[in-house]
């Protein structure tokens, strides 16, 4: 009997083994309390469902380490252990079926909307282009503030460990703060935190080292890294390869390959591909596969690839050939939450295809975000996902919820708690 390479366990450098090679990749659930930043019962209900999906690894949507770094009003914010009880319930709900839950740690930097952060921060005072002024021009961080944010990442990781999460992932992609430090477009500093590529990588490496001190050697640390910014003068694949080598030396356990940012959203893709596609188009299923292969050539780090893979044949091929070690699924998990189990047991040849597009191309990105997010929210309410869900209805509900959450949101306190990083 053929055993799928997706069903093989994966041994991580920290000494932990993932049950299989399928991960639920991070998506922003927007199910945190907009006033307190605490995880809600709806969020726990979603992860209880995903915990029984058959995926070996579940990575949360971004958990914000600094109240000034929220990307959305509904983000979970963890700066100390005030929400430890709720976080512990979250970890238990997600892991009851055998999956490992990792908390994704993030700071939005200049990509924190003006309605949440009137004065965002970034390595340099470089504004986000476009978006009709939704993002205020950031101010450049001081060296002391940079050190403080490094400590916040470590503190949040320590809280995650105390709550029973099985690992953390540092979000270093998609134009958020860590990615802003890596990119020469947004990091125009000439001090120890910017200038050449090595100094631009210092922030990420300092975060990884601080987390390792805080959590010890047996707790997995992952990083989500852009393969490139896909912008002229931005972070390049050659720089990404150099960062991957440095992360390998720093003791990272799993490196997820992605790409793009708000100005150039390569990570969003352009819709779903049919499951019966020809071999020539299967290469296009995995948006960043060529970049992953280049990074594989310079590091032995376990690699995770997310973006576009829909057929079991493609997933099995990229793992079997050694290009990557873990396949990340994001959008399909919102409307087919038991997909990993069906892929593993061979009953599903591919993810079900949905087409979330409109006649107005300019609104398609928002349409897709809100349609898939509404599926998550349905599960949070105890309902089944609905592939027939109205596209425009989801867009309307998403925009209405966005306005309501922003109106309800207030600054989240960052008073010190009792679980501190040992940095």
C-alpha positions as CSV (number, residue, x, y, z in Angstrom):
1,X,0.0,0.0,0.0
2,X,1.3,3.4,-1.0
3,X,2.1,5.7,1.9
4,X,1.9,9.3,1.0
5,X,5.0,11.4,1.8
6,X,2.6,13.9,3.3
7,X,1.9,11.4,6.1
8,X,5.5,11.1,7.2
9,X,6.6,12.7,10.5
10,X,9.0,15.6,10.5
11,X,11.8,15.8,13.0
12,X,12.7,19.4,13.9
13,X,16.1,20.6,15.1
14,X,14.6,21.4,18.6
15,X,13.9,17.7,19.0
16,X,10.2,17.9,18.4
17,X,8.4,15.9,15.7
18,X,5.4,17.1,13.7
19,X,2.8,14.3,13.1
20,X,2.7,14.9,9.3
21,X,3.7,17.3,6.5
22,X,0.5,19.3,6.2
23,X,0.1,22.6,8.0
24,X,-2.8,25.0,8.4
25,X,-0.9,28.2,7.5
26,X,-1.6,31.5,9.2
27,X,-4.6,33.6,8.2
28,X,-5.9,36.6,10.0
29,X,-9.0,35.4,11.8
30,X,-9.9,38.8,13.3
31,X,-11.6,37.1,16.2
32,X,-9.8,38.8,19.0
33,X,-11.7,41.1,21.4
34,X,-11.2,44.6,19.8
35,X,-11.2,46.2,23.3
36,X,-8.9,43.9,25.2
37,X,-7.0,42.0,22.6
38,X,-8.0,38.7,24.2
39,X,-8.9,35.5,22.2
40,X,-12.6,35.0,22.1
41,X,-14.8,31.9,22.4
42,X,-15.4,32.1,18.6
43,X,-11.7,31.9,18.0
44,X,-11.4,28.8,20.2
45,X,-14.3,27.2,18.4
46,X,-12.6,27.7,15.0
47,X,-9.3,26.1,16.3
48,X,-11.2,23.2,17.9
49,X,-12.5,22.5,14.4
50,X,-9.1,22.9,12.7
51,X,-7.6,20.7,15.5
52,X,-9.6,17.8,14.2
53,X,-8.7,18.5,10.5
54,X,-5.8,16.0,10.3
55,X,-3.2,18.7,9.8
56,X,-0.1,18.1,11.9
57,X,0.7,21.8,12.4
58,X,-1.6,24.7,13.0
59,X,-0.2,28.2,12.8
60,X,-2.3,31.0,14.2
61,X,-3.1,34.3,12.5
62,X,-0.8,37.0,13.7
63,X,-0.7,37.7,17.4
64,X,0.5,41.2,18.0
65,X,3.4,41.8,20.4
66,X,2.8,45.5,20.8
67,X,-0.5,47.4,21.0
68,X,0.9,50.0,18.5
69,X,1.5,47.3,16.0
70,X,-2.0,46.0,15.3
71,X,-2.9,45.2,11.7
72,X,-6.6,45.0,12.4
73,X,-8.9,45.8,15.3
74,X,-9.7,42.2,15.8
75,X,-6.1,41.0,16.3
76,X,-5.2,39.1,19.4
77,X,-2.6,41.2,21.4
78,X,-0.3,39.5,23.9
79,X,2.1,41.7,25.8
80,X,2.1,39.9,29.2
81,X,0.2,37.0,30.9
82,X,-3.1,38.8,31.6
83,X,-4.9,36.6,29.0
84,X,-3.0,33.4,30.0
85,X,-6.2,31.5,31.0
86,X,-7.8,32.2,27.6
87,X,-4.6,31.5,25.7
88,X,-4.3,28.1,27.6
89,X,-7.9,27.2,26.5
90,X,-7.0,28.1,23.0
91,X,-4.0,25.9,23.0
92,X,-5.9,23.0,24.5
93,X,-8.8,23.3,22.1
94,X,-6.5,23.3,19.1
95,X,-4.3,20.4,20.2
96,X,-6.9,18.0,21.6
97,X,-6.8,16.0,18.3
98,X,-3.0,15.7,18.2
99,X,-2.0,18.8,16.1
100,X,0.7,21.1,17.2
101,X,-0.4,24.8,17.6
102,X,2.2,27.5,17.0
103,X,1.6,31.2,17.8
104,X,2.5,33.6,15.0
105,X,4.2,36.7,16.5
106,X,3.9,39.9,14.6
107,X,4.2,43.7,14.6
108,X,2.6,45.6,11.7
109,X,4.9,48.6,11.8
110,X,4.0,51.0,9.1
111,X,1.2,48.7,8.0
112,X,-0.9,49.5,11.1
113,X,-3.9,51.4,9.8
114,X,-4.3,55.1,10.7
115,X,-7.6,54.4,12.5
116,X,-5.7,52.1,15.0
117,X,-2.3,53.8,15.1
118,X,-2.2,57.5,14.2
119,X,1.6,57.5,14.3
120,X,3.0,54.1,13.3
121,X,6.7,53.2,13.4
122,X,9.1,51.7,11.0
123,X,12.8,51.4,10.5
124,X,12.6,54.6,8.4
125,X,10.0,57.2,7.7
126,X,8.8,55.7,4.4
127,X,5.0,55.8,3.8
128,X,2.9,53.0,2.4
129,X,2.0,54.0,-1.2
130,X,-1.7,53.9,-2.2
131,X,-4.6,52.8,-0.1
132,X,-6.2,56.3,-0.1
133,X,-4.3,57.5,3.0
134,X,-5.4,54.5,5.1
135,X,-1.9,54.3,6.6
136,X,-0.2,57.3,8.2
137,X,3.4,58.1,7.4
138,X,5.5,56.3,10.0
139,X,8.3,57.7,12.1
140,X,11.7,56.0,12.3
141,X,12.3,53.9,15.4
142,X,15.1,54.9,17.8
143,X,17.7,52.3,18.7
144,X,16.3,51.9,22.2
145,X,12.8,51.4,20.8
146,X,14.1,48.7,18.5
147,X,15.7,46.8,21.4
148,X,12.4,47.2,23.3
149,X,10.4,45.6,20.5
150,X,12.9,42.7,20.3
151,X,12.1,42.1,24.0
152,X,8.4,42.2,23.3
153,X,8.7,39.4,20.8
154,X,10.5,37.3,23.4
155,X,8.0,38.1,26.1
156,X,5.1,37.1,23.9
157,X,6.9,33.8,23.0
158,X,7.4,33.1,26.7
159,X,3.7,33.6,27.3
160,X,2.8,31.3,24.4
161,X,5.0,28.6,25.9
162,X,3.4,29.0,29.3
163,X,0.0,28.7,27.8
164,X,0.8,25.3,26.2
165,X,1.5,26.3,22.6
166,X,4.0,23.9,21.0
167,X,6.0,26.6,19.1
168,X,6.0,30.1,17.7
169,X,6.5,31.6,14.3
170,X,8.0,35.1,13.7
171,X,6.3,36.8,10.9
172,X,9.1,38.2,8.7
173,X,7.1,38.6,5.5
174,X,4.3,40.5,3.7
175,X,5.6,44.0,4.5
176,X,5.1,43.9,8.3
177,X,7.8,45.3,10.7
178,X,10.4,42.5,10.4
179,X,10.0,42.6,6.6
180,X,10.4,46.4,6.7
181,X,13.7,46.0,8.4
182,X,14.9,43.5,5.8
183,X,13.9,45.6,2.7
184,X,16.1,48.4,1.5
185,X,13.0,50.2,0.3
186,X,11.7,50.7,3.9
187,X,15.0,50.4,5.8
188,X,17.1,53.4,4.9
189,X,19.0,53.6,8.1
190,X,22.8,54.0,8.3
191,X,23.3,52.7,11.9
192,X,23.7,49.2,13.3
193,X,20.1,48.3,12.3
194,X,20.3,49.2,8.6
195,X,22.5,49.9,5.6
196,X,23.9,46.8,4.1
197,X,21.9,43.5,3.9
198,X,23.7,42.0,7.0
199,X,22.7,45.0,9.2
200,X,19.1,44.9,7.8
201,X,18.8,41.3,8.9
202,X,20.0,42.1,12.5
203,X,16.5,42.9,13.8
204,X,15.1,39.5,12.8
205,X,18.2,37.6,14.1
206,X,18.0,39.5,17.4
207,X,14.4,38.5,17.8
208,X,15.2,34.9,17.2
209,X,18.1,34.9,19.7
210,X,16.0,36.7,22.3
211,X,13.1,34.2,21.9
212,X,15.6,31.3,22.1
213,X,16.9,32.6,25.5
214,X,13.3,33.1,26.7
215,X,11.9,29.6,25.7
216,X,15.0,27.3,25.9
217,X,16.4,24.9,23.3
218,X,13.5,22.4,23.1
219,X,10.8,24.8,22.0
220,X,10.4,25.2,18.2
221,X,10.9,28.6,16.6
222,X,9.7,29.2,13.0
223,X,10.1,32.2,10.7
224,X,8.0,33.3,7.8
225,X,10.2,34.9,5.3
226,X,9.7,36.7,2.0
227,X,11.4,35.1,-0.9
228,X,11.3,38.6,-2.4
229,X,9.3,41.8,-2.1
230,X,8.6,41.7,-5.9
231,X,9.3,45.5,-6.0
232,X,12.1,47.3,-7.7
233,X,14.8,48.1,-5.2
234,X,13.3,45.8,-2.6
235,X,14.3,42.6,-0.8
236,X,15.7,40.1,-3.3
237,X,15.9,36.3,-3.5
238,X,19.7,36.6,-3.1
239,X,19.2,38.5,0.2
240,X,16.5,36.0,1.2
241,X,19.0,33.1,0.7
242,X,21.6,34.9,2.9
243,X,19.0,35.4,5.6
244,X,18.0,31.7,5.4
245,X,21.7,30.7,6.0
246,X,21.8,33.0,9.0
247,X,18.6,31.6,10.4
248,X,20.0,28.1,10.0
249,X,23.0,29.1,12.1
250,X,20.7,30.8,14.6
251,X,18.9,27.5,15.3
252,X,15.5,28.2,13.6
253,X,13.3,25.0,13.3
254,X,11.1,25.7,10.4
255,X,11.3,28.4,7.6
256,X,8.1,29.2,5.7
257,X,8.6,30.7,2.2
258,X,6.2,33.4,1.0
259,X,6.5,36.8,-0.8
260,X,5.1,40.2,-1.3
261,X,3.6,43.0,0.8
262,X,0.6,45.3,0.8
263,X,2.0,47.4,-2.1
264,X,2.8,44.2,-4.1
265,X,0.6,41.4,-2.8
266,X,2.2,38.4,-4.4
267,X,1.1,36.3,-1.5
268,X,-2.6,36.8,-2.4
269,X,-2.4,34.9,-5.7
270,X,-5.1,35.4,-8.3
271,X,-7.8,32.9,-7.5
272,X,-8.2,29.1,-7.5
273,X,-6.9,26.8,-10.2
274,X,-8.9,23.8,-11.4
275,X,-8.0,20.4,-9.9
276,X,-7.8,18.7,-13.3
277,X,-5.2,21.1,-14.7
278,X,-2.4,20.0,-17.0
279,X,1.1,19.3,-15.7
280,X,2.4,22.5,-17.2
281,X,0.1,24.5,-15.1
282,X,0.7,22.5,-11.9
283,X,4.0,24.4,-11.5
284,X,1.9,27.5,-11.1
285,X,0.0,25.9,-8.2
286,X,2.9,26.7,-5.9
287,X,3.5,30.4,-6.2
288,X,6.9,30.4,-4.6
289,X,8.2,26.9,-5.4
290,X,11.1,28.1,-7.6
291,X,12.3,30.4,-4.7
292,X,12.0,27.6,-2.2
293,X,14.2,25.4,-4.4
294,X,16.8,28.2,-4.5
295,X,16.7,28.5,-0.7
296,X,16.9,24.8,-0.3
297,X,20.2,24.8,-2.2
298,X,21.8,26.9,0.6
299,X,20.3,25.6,3.8
300,X,19.3,22.3,5.4
301,X,16.6,24.0,7.5
302,X,13.1,22.4,7.3
303,X,11.2,24.4,4.8
304,X,7.4,25.1,4.6
305,X,5.8,26.3,1.4
306,X,2.4,28.0,1.3
307,X,0.5,29.5,-1.6
308,X,-1.6,28.0,-4.4
309,X,-1.1,24.3,-3.9
310,X,-4.4,22.5,-4.4
311,X,-3.8,19.0,-5.8
312,X,-2.5,16.1,-3.8
313,X,-0.2,15.2,-6.6
314,X,1.6,18.5,-6.5
315,X,1.8,18.5,-2.7
316,X,3.3,14.9,-2.7
317,X,5.7,15.8,-5.5
318,X,7.3,18.8,-3.9
319,X,7.7,16.9,-0.6
320,X,9.0,13.7,-2.2
321,X,11.5,15.6,-4.3
322,X,12.8,17.3,-1.2
323,X,12.1,20.8,-2.3
324,X,10.1,21.5,0.8
325,X,9.3,19.5,4.0
326,X,5.8,20.9,4.9
327,X,2.9,22.0,2.7
328,X,1.0,24.9,4.0
329,X,-2.8,25.2,3.3
330,X,-4.6,28.5,4.0
331,X,-7.7,29.4,2.1
332,X,-8.9,25.8,1.5
333,X,-9.0,25.4,5.2
334,X,-11.7,28.0,5.5
335,X,-14.3,26.2,3.3
336,X,-13.0,22.6,3.5
337,X,-11.7,22.4,7.1
338,X,-11.3,18.5,7.0
339,X,-9.2,18.7,3.8
340,X,-5.9,17.5,5.4
341,X,-7.4,14.2,6.6
342,X,-8.9,13.6,3.1
343,X,-5.6,14.3,1.4
344,X,-3.7,12.0,3.8
345,X,-6.1,9.1,3.4
346,X,-6.4,9.5,-0.3
347,X,-10.1,10.2,-0.5
348,X,-9.5,13.7,-1.9
349,X,-7.4,14.3,-5.0
350,X,-7.4,18.0,-4.5
351,X,-9.0,20.9,-2.6
352,X,-12.5,21.9,-3.8
353,X,-12.3,24.7,-6.3
354,X,-14.0,28.0,-5.5
355,X,-13.9,31.1,-7.6
356,X,-14.1,34.3,-5.6
357,X,-14.0,37.0,-8.3
358,X,-16.2,39.8,-9.5
359,X,-16.6,41.9,-12.6
360,X,-14.7,44.7,-10.9
361,X,-11.1,43.8,-10.6
362,X,-10.2,46.6,-8.2
363,X,-12.4,45.1,-5.5
364,X,-11.3,41.5,-6.0
365,X,-8.6,41.5,-3.3
366,X,-11.0,42.8,-0.7
367,X,-13.7,40.5,-1.9
368,X,-11.5,37.4,-1.5
369,X,-10.3,38.5,1.9
370,X,-13.8,38.9,3.3
371,X,-15.3,35.8,1.6
372,X,-12.7,33.5,3.2
373,X,-12.8,35.4,6.5
374,X,-16.5,35.0,6.6
375,X,-16.1,31.2,6.3
376,X,-13.8,31.3,9.4
377,X,-16.4,33.4,11.2
378,X,-19.2,30.9,10.4
379,X,-17.1,28.2,12.0
380,X,-16.6,30.5,15.0
381,X,-20.4,30.8,15.3
382,X,-20.7,27.0,15.2
383,X,-21.9,26.9,11.6
384,X,-20.7,24.9,8.6
385,X,-18.7,26.7,5.9
386,X,-20.8,27.5,2.8
387,X,-19.2,27.4,-0.6
388,X,-22.3,29.0,-2.0
389,X,-21.9,32.0,0.2
390,X,-22.7,35.3,-1.6
391,X,-19.5,37.1,-2.6
392,X,-21.0,40.5,-2.3
393,X,-22.8,39.6,0.9
394,X,-19.5,38.6,2.4
395,X,-17.9,41.9,1.2
396,X,-20.7,43.9,2.7
397,X,-20.6,42.1,6.1
398,X,-16.8,42.3,6.2
399,X,-16.8,46.1,5.6
400,X,-19.5,46.6,8.1
401,X,-17.6,44.5,10.7
402,X,-14.5,46.4,10.0
403,X,-16.2,49.7,10.7
404,X,-17.8,48.4,13.8
405,X,-14.7,46.9,15.2
406,X,-12.7,50.0,14.5
407,X,-15.3,52.1,16.3
408,X,-15.3,49.7,19.3
409,X,-11.5,49.4,19.4
410,X,-9.5,51.3,22.0
411,X,-5.8,51.4,22.8
412,X,-4.7,48.1,24.4
413,X,-2.7,48.6,27.5
414,X,0.8,47.2,27.6
415,X,1.5,47.2,31.3
416,X,4.1,44.7,32.3
417,X,2.9,41.2,33.4
418,X,4.4,38.4,35.4
419,X,5.7,36.2,32.5
420,X,8.8,38.0,31.2
421,X,11.4,37.0,28.6
422,X,14.7,36.0,30.0
423,X,16.6,38.2,27.6
